[in-house]
Amino acid sequence: MPPPSPSPSGRLQWADVPPPLRARLETTLGAPVTEAVTPSGGFGHQLAAALRLAGGRRVFVKAAPDDEPLTAANLHEAAALDALPPYAPAPDLLGVHRTAGWTAVVIAHLDGPDPDLSPASGDVEQTWALLDSLTAAPAPASYVAAVSAAPSAAGLLHGWKELRDDPPDDLAPAARSHLPRLAELEAAWPALATGDRVVHGDLRADNMVRDHDRGVTFVDWAHATTGPACVDAASLAPQLVLTGHAPADVARLLLDHPATAGSPDTTTAFLAALTGHWHRNARRPAPPGAPGLRDYQHRAAAAGLALLNHRLS
């Protein structure tokens, strides 16, 4: 049987899941699935859907064929969710099921929209407070063991050296003028990338939910790892610029936030490596099943560069 094809949205659908796995999930969950809703956002092409069961209960399920790289990412997320400390703003893992050459990860459903990260929203303050509490103490040993099986991708972020060696014609003047310094910062990042704090690794608004009961909660822990406390705060900073915050205001937040204030050099090096990654990848052909990814990377690259201009001036 040929592999299932993603829908126009880029995601596999509930109907693409093999019947034996669908049946197993319904048996385990105790009721048939009456509705499957794929949320907007995200760039993966596996099934990622909120399932409504007869009786009204909802769960969130990620599923893909076992030979898909995303299955390994889903299993990594499951291991991280199962080992996160209780104070982490994350949903509960409900189970992992393997049948018919597919693997499904079942996660507690969160009820609410993405948080509003615009300047007038209180969600921003709550998110920064969550990052403070998440990184205030070293990660527990159980979490470190759970995420250590997969190497962290954060330390491999790069792009400025390639752009410095062969600058594209459309490279922004602000980037072109700082290319040697940006490549130098990026080269310093791998030596600074180790740390003992919980790192989500892909913090954006569409990887959060403002749950009606729990408030802002971080979802999609597929890149969970350990590292310096600054990583998630520095990842969030360009997202705030994209939602309308002035780069100068966000740059001041990074200077003052507990997760970043104590490690300015590490924060700048990581932000440089992340922004270089965006600048480099945004110029590559779009990968299958990930509509919108390159456009997002172009916008994120510009936001990251705006913050770096403040940190380097």
C-alpha atoms as a printed R data frame, in Angstrom:
    type eleno elety resid chain resno       x      y      z
1   ATOM     1    CA   MET     A     1   0.000  0.000  0.000
2   ATOM     2    CA   PRO     A     2   1.439  3.426 -0.887
3   ATOM     3    CA   PRO     A     3   2.173  5.798  2.000
4   ATOM     4    CA   PRO     A     4  -0.587  8.250  2.876
5   ATOM     5    CA   SER     A     5  -0.352 11.710  1.401
6   ATOM     6    CA   PRO     A     6  -0.652 14.853  3.505
7   ATOM     7    CA   SER     A     7  -3.769 16.923  3.111
8   ATOM     8    CA   PRO     A     8  -3.538 20.358  1.463
9   ATOM     9    CA   SER     A     9  -2.893 21.731  4.973
10  ATOM    10    CA   GLY     A    10   0.235 19.564  5.121
11  ATOM    11    CA   ARG     A    11  -1.091 17.210  7.818
12  ATOM    12    CA   LEU     A    12  -2.126 13.579  7.729
13  ATOM    13    CA   GLN     A    13  -5.748 13.087  8.731
14  ATOM    14    CA   TRP     A    14  -7.518 10.650 11.086
15  ATOM    15    CA   ALA     A    15  -8.759  8.671  8.075
16  ATOM    16    CA   ASP     A    16  -5.124  8.073  7.027
17  ATOM    17    CA   VAL     A    17  -4.389  6.168 10.249
18  ATOM    18    CA   PRO     A    18  -4.565  2.386  9.675
19  ATOM    19    CA   PRO     A    19  -7.860  0.872 10.903
20  ATOM    20    CA   PRO     A    20  -6.114 -1.433 13.431
21  ATOM    21    CA   LEU     A    21  -4.515  1.547 15.172
22  ATOM    22    CA   ARG     A    22  -7.727  3.563 15.084
23  ATOM    23    CA   ALA     A    23  -9.550  0.599 16.633
24  ATOM    24    CA   ARG     A    24  -6.896  0.173 19.320
25  ATOM    25    CA   LEU     A    25  -7.054  3.829 20.277
26  ATOM    26    CA   GLU     A    26 -10.841  3.767 20.513
27  ATOM    27    CA   THR     A    27 -10.710  0.622 22.645
28  ATOM    28    CA   THR     A    28  -8.084  2.076 24.946
29  ATOM    29    CA   LEU     A    29  -9.892  5.399 25.229
30  ATOM    30    CA   GLY     A    30 -13.200  3.648 25.868
31  ATOM    31    CA   ALA     A    31 -15.293  5.267 23.140
32  ATOM    32    CA   PRO     A    32 -15.391  5.741 19.368
33  ATOM    33    CA   VAL     A    33 -13.963  8.875 17.798
34  ATOM    34    CA   THR     A    34 -16.724 11.155 16.529
35  ATOM    35    CA   GLU     A    35 -14.617 14.096 15.338
36  ATOM    36    CA   ALA     A    36 -10.987 14.843 14.557
37  ATOM    37    CA   VAL     A    37  -9.889 18.475 14.372
38  ATOM    38    CA   THR     A    38  -6.444 19.455 13.093
39  ATOM    39    CA   PRO     A    39  -5.330 22.755 14.619
40  ATOM    40    CA   SER     A    40  -3.742 25.434 12.494
41  ATOM    41    CA   GLY     A    41  -0.063 26.171 12.917
42  ATOM    42    CA   GLY     A    42   2.955 23.940 13.054
43  ATOM    43    CA   PHE     A    43   5.046 22.600 10.208
44  ATOM    44    CA   GLY     A    44   5.082 18.828 10.675
45  ATOM    45    CA   HIS     A    45   3.038 16.549  8.430
46  ATOM    46    CA   GLN     A    46   2.159 13.739 10.853
47  ATOM    47    CA   LEU     A    47  -1.338 13.376 12.260
48  ATOM    48    CA   ALA     A    48  -1.701 15.974 15.010
49  ATOM    49    CA   ALA     A    49  -5.359 16.201 15.905
50  ATOM    50    CA   ALA     A    50  -7.777 16.777 18.741
51  ATOM    51    CA   LEU     A    51 -10.078 13.760 18.857
52  ATOM    52    CA   ARG     A    52 -13.567 14.068 20.281
53  ATOM    53    CA   LEU     A    53 -14.958 10.826 21.657
54  ATOM    54    CA   ALA     A    54 -18.561  9.734 21.989
55  ATOM    55    CA   GLY     A    55 -19.618 11.226 25.298
56  ATOM    56    CA   GLY     A    56 -17.679 14.443 24.726
57  ATOM    57    CA   ARG     A    57 -14.217 13.677 26.091
58  ATOM    58    CA   ARG     A    58 -11.303 14.991 24.011
59  ATOM    59    CA   VAL     A    59  -7.668 13.918 23.683
60  ATOM    60    CA   PHE     A    60  -4.820 15.033 21.471
61  ATOM    61    CA   VAL     A    61  -3.090 12.447 19.281
62  ATOM    62    CA   LYS     A    62   0.081 12.521 17.202
63  ATOM    63    CA   ALA     A    63   0.649  9.574 14.854
64  ATOM    64    CA   ALA     A    64   2.828  8.612 11.911
65  ATOM    65    CA   PRO     A    65   4.293  5.506 10.236
66  ATOM    66    CA   ASP     A    66   7.162  3.967 12.179
67  ATOM    67    CA   ASP     A    67   9.615  4.654  9.349
68  ATOM    68    CA   GLU     A    68   8.841  8.386  9.428
69  ATOM    69    CA   PRO     A    69  11.453 10.534 11.230
70  ATOM    70    CA   LEU     A    70   8.559 12.320 12.944
71  ATOM    71    CA   THR     A    71   7.733  9.130 14.838
72  ATOM    72    CA   ALA     A    72  11.074  9.339 16.614
73  ATOM    73    CA   ALA     A    73  10.286 12.978 17.448
74  ATOM    74    CA   ASN     A    74   6.847 11.998 18.772
75  ATOM    75    CA   LEU     A    75   8.376  9.305 20.985
76  ATOM    76    CA   HIS     A    76  10.972 11.785 22.241
77  ATOM    77    CA   GLU     A    77   8.163 14.160 23.159
78  ATOM    78    CA   ALA     A    78   6.338 11.354 24.979
79  ATOM    79    CA   ALA     A    79   9.442 10.535 27.018
80  ATOM    80    CA   ALA     A    80   9.934 14.213 27.884
81  ATOM    81    CA   LEU     A    81   6.306 14.720 28.933
82  ATOM    82    CA   ASP     A    82   6.474 11.644 31.139
83  ATOM    83    CA   ALA     A    83   9.557 12.962 32.947
84  ATOM    84    CA   LEU     A    84   8.988 16.717 33.189
85  ATOM    85    CA   PRO     A    85   8.829 18.120 36.722
86  ATOM    86    CA   PRO     A    86   5.335 18.866 38.040
87  ATOM    87    CA   TYR     A    87   5.887 22.615 37.823
88  ATOM    88    CA   ALA     A    88   6.543 22.486 34.080
89  ATOM    89    CA   PRO     A    89   3.749 24.099 32.021
90  ATOM    90    CA   ALA     A    90   3.047 20.990 29.938
91  ATOM    91    CA   PRO     A    91   0.113 18.634 29.239
92  ATOM    92    CA   ASP     A    92   0.010 15.094 30.646
93  ATOM    93    CA   LEU     A    93   1.069 12.069 28.611
94  ATOM    94    CA   LEU     A    94  -1.806  9.557 28.406
95  ATOM    95    CA   GLY     A    95  -0.148  6.738 26.475
96  ATOM    96    CA   VAL     A    96   1.866  5.412 23.525
97  ATOM    97    CA   HIS     A    97   0.374  2.820 21.138
98  ATOM    98    CA   ARG     A    98   2.021  0.875 18.298
99  ATOM    99    CA   THR     A    99   0.027 -1.096 15.729
100 ATOM   100    CA   ALA     A   100   0.132 -1.817 11.983
101 ATOM   101    CA   GLY     A   101   3.513 -0.154 11.482
102 ATOM   102    CA   TRP     A   102   2.367  3.121 13.039
103 ATOM   103    CA   THR     A   103   2.905  4.750 16.440
104 ATOM   104    CA   ALA     A   104   0.462  7.059 18.190
105 ATOM   105    CA   VAL     A   105   1.179  9.282 21.173
106 ATOM   106    CA   VAL     A   106  -1.889 10.308 23.187
107 ATOM   107    CA   ILE     A   107  -1.704 13.547 25.172
108 ATOM   108    CA   ALA     A   108  -4.208 15.282 27.433
109 ATOM   109    CA   HIS     A   109  -6.311 17.794 25.523
110 ATOM   110    CA   LEU     A   110  -5.971 21.458 26.409
111 ATOM   111    CA   ASP     A   111  -9.007 23.646 25.928
112 ATOM   112    CA   GLY     A   112  -8.253 27.104 24.637
113 ATOM   113    CA   PRO     A   113  -6.628 29.190 21.898
114 ATOM   114    CA   ASP     A   114  -3.012 30.036 21.270
115 ATOM   115    CA   PRO     A   115  -1.885 32.749 23.682
116 ATOM   116    CA   ASP     A   116  -1.963 36.346 22.530
117 ATOM   117    CA   LEU     A   117   1.634 37.573 22.532
118 ATOM   118    CA   SER     A   118   0.813 41.083 21.303
119 ATOM   119    CA   PRO     A   119   1.959 44.083 23.374
120 ATOM   120    CA   ALA     A   120  -1.380 44.668 25.113
121 ATOM   121    CA   SER     A   121  -1.871 41.074 26.259
122 ATOM   122    CA   GLY     A   122  -1.329 39.696 29.743
123 ATOM   123    CA   ASP     A   123  -0.307 36.373 28.192
124 ATOM   124    CA   VAL     A   124   3.179 37.760 27.575
125 ATOM   125    CA   GLU     A   125   3.805 38.440 31.257
126 ATOM   126    CA   GLN     A   126   2.545 34.985 32.211
127 ATOM   127    CA   THR     A   127   4.769 33.329 29.605
128 ATOM   128    CA   TRP     A   128   7.873 35.139 30.850
129 ATOM   129    CA   ALA     A   129   6.978 34.134 34.427
130 ATOM   130    CA   LEU     A   130   6.641 30.499 33.344
131 ATOM   131    CA   LEU     A   131  10.097 30.618 31.770
132 ATOM   132    CA   ASP     A   132  11.494 32.044 34.999
133 ATOM   133    CA   SER     A   133  10.036 29.205 37.100
134 ATOM   134    CA   LEU     A   134  10.941 26.528 34.544
135 ATOM   135    CA   THR     A   135  14.623 27.509 34.479
136 ATOM   136    CA   ALA     A   136  15.123 28.557 38.098
137 ATOM   137    CA   ALA     A   137  16.495 25.147 39.138
138 ATOM   138    CA   PRO     A   138  18.371 22.317 37.398
139 ATOM   139    CA   ALA     A   139  16.285 19.758 35.543
140 ATOM   140    CA   PRO     A   140  15.474 16.612 37.551
141 ATOM   141    CA   ALA     A   141  17.567 13.536 36.841
142 ATOM   142    CA   SER     A   142  14.598 11.648 35.392
143 ATOM   143    CA   TYR     A   143  14.064 14.343 32.766
144 ATOM   144    CA   VAL     A   144  17.776 14.504 31.921
145 ATOM   145    CA   ALA     A   145  17.783 10.745 31.363
146 ATOM   146    CA   ALA     A   146  14.615 10.863 29.261
147 ATOM   147    CA   VAL     A   147  15.864 13.491 26.803
148 ATOM   148    CA   SER     A   148  19.514 12.433 26.629
149 ATOM   149    CA   ALA     A   149  18.755  9.597 24.194
150 ATOM   150    CA   ALA     A   150  18.364 12.140 21.368
151 ATOM   151    CA   PRO     A   151  21.114 14.691 20.740
152 ATOM   152    CA   SER     A   152  20.087 18.306 21.099
153 ATOM   153    CA   ALA     A   153  19.662 20.141 17.827
154 ATOM   154    CA   ALA     A   154  20.141 23.521 19.490
155 ATOM   155    CA   GLY     A   155  23.919 23.249 19.528
156 ATOM   156    CA   LEU     A   156  23.981 22.595 15.778
157 ATOM   157    CA   LEU     A   157  22.187 25.791 14.722
158 ATOM   158    CA   HIS     A   158  24.185 27.730 12.174
159 ATOM   159    CA   GLY     A   159  24.009 29.700  8.946
160 ATOM   160    CA   TRP     A   160  26.076 32.877  9.154
161 ATOM   161    CA   LYS     A   161  29.364 31.278  8.084
162 ATOM   162    CA   GLU     A   162  27.809 30.090  4.819
163 ATOM   163    CA   LEU     A   163  26.198 33.479  4.266
164 ATOM   164    CA   ARG     A   164  29.476 35.252  5.048
165 ATOM   165    CA   ASP     A   165  31.400 33.079  2.590
166 ATOM   166    CA   ASP     A   166  28.812 33.514 -0.174
167 ATOM   167    CA   PRO     A   167  26.482 36.446  0.623
168 ATOM   168    CA   PRO     A   168  23.208 36.300 -1.305
169 ATOM   169    CA   ASP     A   169  22.174 39.418 -3.205
170 ATOM   170    CA   ASP     A   170  19.026 39.837 -1.108
171 ATOM   171    CA   LEU     A   171  20.796 39.728  2.268
172 ATOM   172    CA   ALA     A   172  19.612 42.644  4.400
173 ATOM   173    CA   PRO     A   173  22.153 45.479  4.751
174 ATOM   174    CA   ALA     A   174  21.968 45.157  8.545
175 ATOM   175    CA   ALA     A   175  23.048 41.520  8.245
176 ATOM   176    CA   ARG     A   176  25.702 42.210  5.612
177 ATOM   177    CA   SER     A   177  27.380 44.854  7.754
178 ATOM   178    CA   HIS     A   178  27.613 42.509 10.752
179 ATOM   179    CA   LEU     A   179  28.482 39.269  8.905
180 ATOM   180    CA   PRO     A   180  31.985 38.739 10.391
181 ATOM   181    CA   ARG     A   181  30.713 39.365 13.944
182 ATOM   182    CA   LEU     A   182  27.615 37.203 13.455
183 ATOM   183    CA   ALA     A   183  29.720 34.317 12.129
184 ATOM   184    CA   GLU     A   184  32.069 34.718 15.111
185 ATOM   185    CA   LEU     A   185  29.180 34.601 17.600
186 ATOM   186    CA   GLU     A   186  27.681 31.590 15.872
187 ATOM   187    CA   ALA     A   187  31.016 29.760 16.036
188 ATOM   188    CA   ALA     A   188  31.149 30.393 19.794
189 ATOM   189    CA   TRP     A   189  27.673 28.980 20.432
190 ATOM   190    CA   PRO     A   190  28.384 25.187 20.408
191 ATOM   191    CA   ALA     A   191  30.830 25.531 23.312
192 ATOM   192    CA   LEU     A   192  28.177 27.433 25.274
193 ATOM   193    CA   ALA     A   193  25.242 25.173 24.423
194 ATOM   194    CA   THR     A   194  25.534 22.787 27.362
195 ATOM   195    CA   GLY     A   195  23.532 23.344 30.516
196 ATOM   196    CA   ASP     A   196  21.372 21.675 33.140
197 ATOM   197    CA   ARG     A   197  18.025 23.454 32.691
198 ATOM   198    CA   VAL     A   198  14.825 22.206 31.065
199 ATOM   199    CA   VAL     A   199  14.658 23.473 27.480
200 ATOM   200    CA   HIS     A   200  11.480 23.250 25.394
201 ATOM   201    CA   GLY     A   201  13.466 23.985 22.256
202 ATOM   202    CA   ASP     A   202  10.796 25.373 19.909
203 ATOM   203    CA   LEU     A   203   8.870 28.052 21.748
204 ATOM   204    CA   ARG     A   204   6.344 29.896 19.584
205 ATOM   205    CA   ALA     A   205   2.733 30.954 20.115
206 ATOM   206    CA   ASP     A   206   1.448 27.990 18.112
207 ATOM   207    CA   ASN     A   207   3.386 25.704 20.460
208 ATOM   208    CA   MET     A   208   1.433 27.061 23.421
209 ATOM   209    CA   VAL     A   209  -2.204 26.921 24.483
210 ATOM   210    CA   ARG     A   210  -3.994 29.308 26.823
211 ATOM   211    CA   ASP     A   211  -5.965 26.589 28.594
212 ATOM   212    CA   HIS     A   212  -9.194 27.725 30.263
213 ATOM   213    CA   ASP     A   213  -8.147 26.063 33.534
214 ATOM   214    CA   ARG     A   214  -4.335 26.050 33.499
215 ATOM   215    CA   GLY     A   215  -3.540 29.267 31.674
216 ATOM   216    CA   VAL     A   216  -0.615 29.371 29.245
217 ATOM   217    CA   THR     A   217   0.798 25.883 28.734
218 ATOM   218    CA   PHE     A   218   3.665 24.800 26.478
219 ATOM   219    CA   VAL     A   219   2.911 22.023 23.985
220 ATOM   220    CA   ASP     A   220   4.890 20.157 21.290
221 ATOM   221    CA   TRP     A   221   7.911 19.088 23.337
222 ATOM   222    CA   ALA     A   222   9.462 17.175 20.411
223 ATOM   223    CA   HIS     A   223  12.684 19.209 20.727
224 ATOM   224    CA   ALA     A   224  12.896 18.959 24.516
225 ATOM   225    CA   THR     A   225  16.448 18.897 25.826
226 ATOM   226    CA   THR     A   226  18.685 20.378 28.493
227 ATOM   227    CA   GLY     A   227  20.790 23.467 28.048
228 ATOM   228    CA   PRO     A   228  21.428 27.004 29.260
229 ATOM   229    CA   ALA     A   229  18.536 28.782 30.929
230 ATOM   230    CA   CYS     A   230  18.519 31.448 28.220
231 ATOM   231    CA   VAL     A   231  17.539 29.254 25.251
232 ATOM   232    CA   ASP     A   232  13.742 29.370 25.450
233 ATOM   233    CA   ALA     A   233  13.626 33.038 26.463
234 ATOM   234    CA   ALA     A   234  15.893 33.968 23.559
235 ATOM   235    CA   SER     A   235  13.766 31.819 21.231
236 ATOM   236    CA   LEU     A   236  10.628 33.594 22.386
237 ATOM   237    CA   ALA     A   237  12.071 37.075 21.883
238 ATOM   238    CA   PRO     A   238  11.820 37.163 18.039
239 ATOM   239    CA   GLN     A   239   8.274 35.819 18.328
240 ATOM   240    CA   LEU     A   240   7.346 38.914 20.325
241 ATOM   241    CA   VAL     A   241   8.778 41.134 17.602
242 ATOM   242    CA   LEU     A   242   6.622 39.267 15.076
243 ATOM   243    CA   THR     A   243   3.507 40.048 17.135
244 ATOM   244    CA   GLY     A   244   4.160 43.781 17.246
245 ATOM   245    CA   HIS     A   245   6.556 44.442 20.124
246 ATOM   246    CA   ALA     A   246   9.246 47.011 19.403
247 ATOM   247    CA   PRO     A   247  12.653 45.312 19.070
248 ATOM   248    CA   ALA     A   248  14.137 47.796 21.551
249 ATOM   249    CA   ASP     A   249  11.532 46.803 24.175
250 ATOM   250    CA   VAL     A   250  12.183 43.089 23.665
251 ATOM   251    CA   ALA     A   251  15.932 43.666 23.816
252 ATOM   252    CA   ARG     A   252  15.445 45.299 27.228
253 ATOM   253    CA   LEU     A   253  13.349 42.330 28.371
254 ATOM   254    CA   LEU     A   254  16.254 40.017 27.557
255 ATOM   255    CA   LEU     A   255  18.614 42.201 29.564
256 ATOM   256    CA   ASP     A   256  16.348 41.979 32.633
257 ATOM   257    CA   HIS     A   257  14.786 38.493 32.573
258 ATOM   258    CA   PRO     A   258  16.315 36.038 35.093
259 ATOM   259    CA   ALA     A   259  16.793 33.378 32.407
260 ATOM   260    CA   THR     A   260  18.955 35.643 30.243
261 ATOM   261    CA   ALA     A   261  20.305 38.458 32.428
262 ATOM   262    CA   GLY     A   262  23.047 36.338 33.983
263 ATOM   263    CA   SER     A   263  24.411 34.997 30.690
264 ATOM   264    CA   PRO     A   264  24.484 37.841 28.147
265 ATOM   265    CA   ASP     A   265  27.240 36.303 26.006
266 ATOM   266    CA   THR     A   266  25.489 32.926 25.813
267 ATOM   267    CA   THR     A   267  22.185 34.621 25.023
268 ATOM   268    CA   THR     A   268  23.706 36.668 22.198
269 ATOM   269    CA   ALA     A   269  25.559 33.661 20.767
270 ATOM   270    CA   PHE     A   270  22.412 31.538 20.784
271 ATOM   271    CA   LEU     A   271  20.306 34.298 19.228
272 ATOM   272    CA   ALA     A   272  22.946 34.714 16.521
273 ATOM   273    CA   ALA     A   273  23.016 30.979 15.771
274 ATOM   274    CA   LEU     A   274  19.212 30.753 15.711
275 ATOM   275    CA   THR     A   275  18.884 33.777 13.430
276 ATOM   276    CA   GLY     A   276  21.591 32.452 11.112
277 ATOM   277    CA   HIS     A   277  19.719 29.138 10.926
278 ATOM   278    CA   TRP     A   278  16.567 30.998  9.892
279 ATOM   279    CA   HIS     A   279  18.383 33.160  7.326
280 ATOM   280    CA   ARG     A   280  20.074 30.140  5.744
281 ATOM   281    CA   ASN     A   281  17.075 27.795  5.714
282 ATOM   282    CA   ALA     A   282  14.620 30.419  4.479
283 ATOM   283    CA   ARG     A   283  16.483 30.405  1.162
284 ATOM   284    CA   ARG     A   284  16.164 26.645  0.662
285 ATOM   285    CA   PRO     A   285  13.391 24.894 -1.280
286 ATOM   286    CA   ALA     A   286  10.243 24.310  0.750
287 ATOM   287    CA   PRO     A   287  10.135 20.803  2.248
288 ATOM   288    CA   PRO     A   288   7.118 18.628  1.401
289 ATOM   289    CA   GLY     A   289   4.255 18.705  3.870
290 ATOM   290    CA   ALA     A   290   5.322 21.955  5.547
291 ATOM   291    CA   PRO     A   291   3.500 24.831  3.833
292 ATOM   292    CA   GLY     A   292   4.393 28.233  5.190
293 ATOM   293    CA   LEU     A   293   7.700 27.177  6.764
294 ATOM   294    CA   ARG     A   294   9.993 29.229  4.519
295 ATOM   295    CA   ASP     A   295   7.813 32.331  4.827
296 ATOM   296    CA   TYR     A   296   7.881 31.988  8.613
297 ATOM   297    CA   GLN     A   297  11.668 31.612  8.591
298 ATOM   298    CA   HIS     A   298  12.059 34.767  6.503
299 ATOM   299    CA   ARG     A   299   9.968 36.744  8.983
300 ATOM   300    CA   ALA     A   300  11.618 35.199 12.041
301 ATOM   301    CA   ALA     A   301  15.064 35.886 10.585
302 ATOM   302    CA   ALA     A   302  14.235 39.564 10.201
303 ATOM   303    CA   ALA     A   303  12.921 39.723 13.774
304 ATOM   304    CA   GLY     A   304  15.999 37.996 15.167
305 ATOM   305    CA   LEU     A   305  18.288 40.314 13.233
306 ATOM   306    CA   ALA     A   306  16.469 43.354 14.624
307 ATOM   307    CA   LEU     A   307  17.195 42.108 18.158
308 ATOM   308    CA   LEU     A   308  20.817 41.336 17.349
309 ATOM   309    CA   ASN     A   309  21.286 44.858 16.020
310 ATOM   310    CA   HIS     A   310  20.357 46.146 19.489
311 ATOM   311    CA   ARG     A   311  22.649 43.670 21.269
312 ATOM   312    CA   LEU     A   312  25.601 44.441 18.976
313 ATOM   313    CA   SER     A   313  25.247 48.219 18.878
